[in-house]
Amino acid sequence: MLPLITLDIRTSRSTPDGDAYNYYNRYAYDVKLLTDGDQEVFIGKGSSVLYLCEKAVDDGFDILDAFDDNHHEEIYNLLYDENGDMKDEWEDLFAENNSFNSNILVSDRLEILPEYQHHGYGKVVRHILRDFFSGCYGIEILHSFPLQLELFDNNDSWRAQMHYDTMEHDSSQAHVSLNRCYLSTGYTQYHDTEYFYRFPSAEALDESEWEEDE
């Protein structure tokens, strides 16, 4: 039986006309687990960004500025050429997967507290998010980067809770482990890069597999 996970999702955006904020929505969420005693326990948090590419095209806005606002320039460069057009390879993939929505969902980060890792909760969270954004995007992209490799202050309370200083810090090994997790969650690795993608589908989460994930 799948665990009962809930997400408290918050979104924020500014509204000045002509500003990059008008072409993306940023979502932050808390992950909570419903215990046998019907208590909600906070077990992690995450964030995603939905780029409103269709709106940008209609308004003649360069979507690069929106990606730049969120430090996702490398994802933009992955998808678009120097003229701001989507690269032929990606257009072909969209067509092959019958994906006709040009909006892009970037899964920015997902952090599950150590005591709740390796129970498949991360896979359930991604399934919930895909349902939440259903019909709003044409492709989901993420950058595989082990968060323990970020530079941070060990006194930071959240970083301390995540025990990042005790995790694998060999970059190659950390990436292999994280990439394996993404592949098991339905993503496809883009060639031999640190980027993964997934097109929307109606596939349900397989209950026989959820325990294998983070």
Secondary structure as GFF3:
##gff-version 3
##sequence-region A 1 214
A	DSSP	beta_strand	5	12	.	.	.	ID=ss1
A	DSSP	three_ten_helix	20	23	.	.	.	ID=ss2
A	DSSP	beta_strand	24	34	.	.	.	ID=ss3
A	DSSP	beta_strand	40	51	.	.	.	ID=ss4
A	DSSP	alpha_helix	53	59	.	.	.	ID=ss5
A	DSSP	alpha_helix	64	69	.	.	.	ID=ss6
A	DSSP	alpha_helix	73	79	.	.	.	ID=ss7
A	DSSP	alpha_helix	88	96	.	.	.	ID=ss8
A	DSSP	beta_strand	104	112	.	.	.	ID=ss9
A	DSSP	three_ten_helix	114	116	.	.	.	ID=ss10
A	DSSP	alpha_helix	121	132	.	.	.	ID=ss11
A	DSSP	beta_strand	139	143	.	.	.	ID=ss12
A	DSSP	three_ten_helix	147	149	.	.	.	ID=ss13
A	DSSP	alpha_helix	157	162	.	.	.	ID=ss14
A	DSSP	three_ten_helix	164	166	.	.	.	ID=ss15
A	DSSP	alpha_helix	171	184	.	.	.	ID=ss16
A	DSSP	beta_strand	188	189	.	.	.	ID=ss17
A	DSSP	beta_strand	195	198	.	.	.	ID=ss18
A	DSSP	three_ten_helix	210	212	.	.	.	ID=ss19
###
